[in-house]
């Protein structure tokens, strides 16, 4: 796209070595856009509050909007449209799920989170989907029932940001929620596609057979992160697409 990137990692010490609001203003003076991939959602909000340039949420512990833009693009490419489709996420009600719920607030499709009791997504976001009345969202504890009629089945790692110390316990709890060949078949539709935001822990949240099947579009999905995020930058900077 003809731009130049200034890449900053742990050395910036956001909110520790230097106040987040100070970092925001310094980066704004040197760049046209800030893409921040952080842990605490409060940090992205503070960056945006004090920035004079667009701030893009690359990832936080609460949501992952750029990923869901790529996911929706993949569904549009493969299934024609996301509107009216049923998307079933199987696993933990994590930041990926929260962004799917945010999308359901503005896009007419059915979203289902299949998760164990106690691992549900944010209740306020679920309520917001219902209040908006555009898409629908529900939580179902039975994965077989949840995937019935699914157009897309989505998986993610069972232990993600800040949860690695819980990995062994989560593996036990989430074992019945593995997306395997039987669960894919339970959709009752040959056209059901499989998605995963990657990296995948093969043999845990999903199987090699599913990942390598003709129903899997995980690498098209991965490529689409580049295209979707290019589009987000173009939009945020008010530029016309080439």
N, C-alpha and C positions, 0 to 999 in steps of 0.2 A: 504493500500500500504506500510505499515511499516514505515511511516514517523512520524514526530512530528510537530505540528503547534504552531507558536507563533502568537497569535491573538491580533491585535491592533485596537482600535477604535478611537473615537474622541479625546482621551487623547494625541494622537500623534501630533495633531495640525499642519497637513501638510501645509507648506507654510506660517504658521502664528507663531506658537510657535517656529518652527525650519525650516530653509530653506529646501525646497524639495530636493535639491542636497545633502545636508548633511544627511538627512534621508535615501536617496537612498544608500549612501555609507556605513552608519552604518548597515542598514538591510542586505546589500550584504555581510558584514563581518560575519554575524551570521546565514545566511540562504542559502539554495541551490536554492531557487526560491521565487519570490515575486508575490503574487496575490493582486492587488490593486483595490478596489471598491471605486471610488471617484466621485466627482461632476465635476470639471473642467477637460476637456480633456487635457489642457496644463500641468496639474500636472502629468498625466500618461506619457506624452512624456518626461517631465523632469526627472521623476524617471528612465525611460528606458535609457535616455541619459547618466546618471551618474552611473548606476548600473553595477556591474561586474557579475551579475547572471541574468537569464531570468526574465523578468517582464511580467506578464499576466494581460491584461485588463479585470477586473471583471465587470466593468460598468463605463461609464462616461456620461456626458450630450450630447456627440456627437454620441457615438456608444455603442454597446453591443455585441461584437463578440462571447463571450462564450455562450450566449443565442441562437444565430443563429446556432452555431454548434450543440446544442441540438435539435433545431427545424429541421435542415436538417437530423439529425440522425433519428428523429421520422418519417419524410416523407419517408426516405429510408426503415425503418422497415415496415411501413403501406402500402405504395404505390409501393414499390420495388426499386425505384430510384427517385432522384430529377431531374435528367436530362430529359429535354423535358416536364416537368410539368409546370403548371401555378399556381403561388402562388399569392393570392390577399390579401393585407393588407388593412383593412378598418379602417380609423381613422386618427390620427395626423401623419404628416410626421416627426417622432421623431427619437431617437437614435436606436430603433429597425429597423426602415425602413432603416436608413443609413447602418446598418450592412447587411441587405438583399441586398442592392445595392452593397456593397463591395463583397458579395458572387456572385452576378450576373456578376461581373468582371472576375471571374475565373471559373464559372460553367454554363453550357448551360441550362438555364431554363428561363421561362418568369415570370417577376415580375411586378405586378401592384400595385400602391398605390392609393386607392380611398379616397380622402380627400376633404374638403371644400376649395374653393379658399382662398388663403392666408395662408394655412397650409401645403404647399408643402414641400417635403424634400430638402436637399441641392442640388442646381442646378449643382455644380461642380461634385458631385458624379453621378448624372444622366448623365451628359456629359461623364464622364469616362466610364460608362457602354457601351455607344454607341461607344466610341473610341476603347475599347478593342474588341468589336465584338464577345464576347463569349456568354453571356446571353443577354437578352433584358430587358428594364425597361421603364415604362411609368406611367404617372399620369393622372387619370381620375376623374372628379368631380362627375359623376353620379355613385353611388354605384351599382345600378341594372345592368347597362351596364358593369361596371368593373368586376363583379363576373361571368359573362357569360362564361361558359366553365372552371371555376376554378377547380383545383384539390385540393387545400387547401385554406381556408379562415381564415384569421388571425386577431385577435382583441387585443387591449391593452387599458389601461385606457385612458380617454380623457385628463386628467390633470396629468402629471407626474412630473419629477424633476424640481423644481423651478417654477411650474405653479399652485400650489394649490390655490393661491389667485384668479386665473382665472376660478376656477372650475364651478361656477354658469353660467358664460357667455359661457364657453365651452360646458356645458351640453345643452344649447339652440342651439348652432351652430352645434353640432355634433349629435343631436337627430335623424336626417334623416339617420345617418350612423350607427345606432344600428344594430348589427348582430343578427337578429331574425330568426324565422322559414321561413318567407317569403324571406328574403335575401339568406338564405342557399338554398332554393328551386330555386331561380333565377339562380343558377349555371347551372341548367338543367341537372345535373348529380347526380345520387343516391350515387355515390362513393366519392363525395366531403367530405373532412374531415375538422373539425374545430380545430384551435389551438389558444392558448392564453398563454402569457408568465407568467401570474399570478403575484401578486394577482389580481383577477377580482372584479370589482364593479358590482355585479349582478343586473340586471334591468337597467343598464346604457348602457355601450358599447355592452353588450350582455345580453341575457335572460337566466333565469334558464333552460328553455326548451332546448335551444341550448347547454348549458354547460353540461346538464345531458343526452343528446341524444347519440345514438349509433354512431353518426358522430364525437363526441367529443373525442379527444385524449389528453386532457390537462394534465392528471395525468401521462400518459406515457411520455409525453413531459417533465413534471417536474422531473420525475425520471431520464430522459436522461441528465439533466444538470449535475448530479453526474458522469455519465459514460463519457460524453463528456469532462468534465473538468479533470477527472482522465487521460484520453487519452492525453489531452493537456499538462499536467504536465510530463507525461512519455516522450512525444515527446520533450519538451523543455529541459529536463535533459539528453536527448540522451540515455535513458534506453530502453532495449528491453522489450516488453510487456510480462507478465508471460504466 
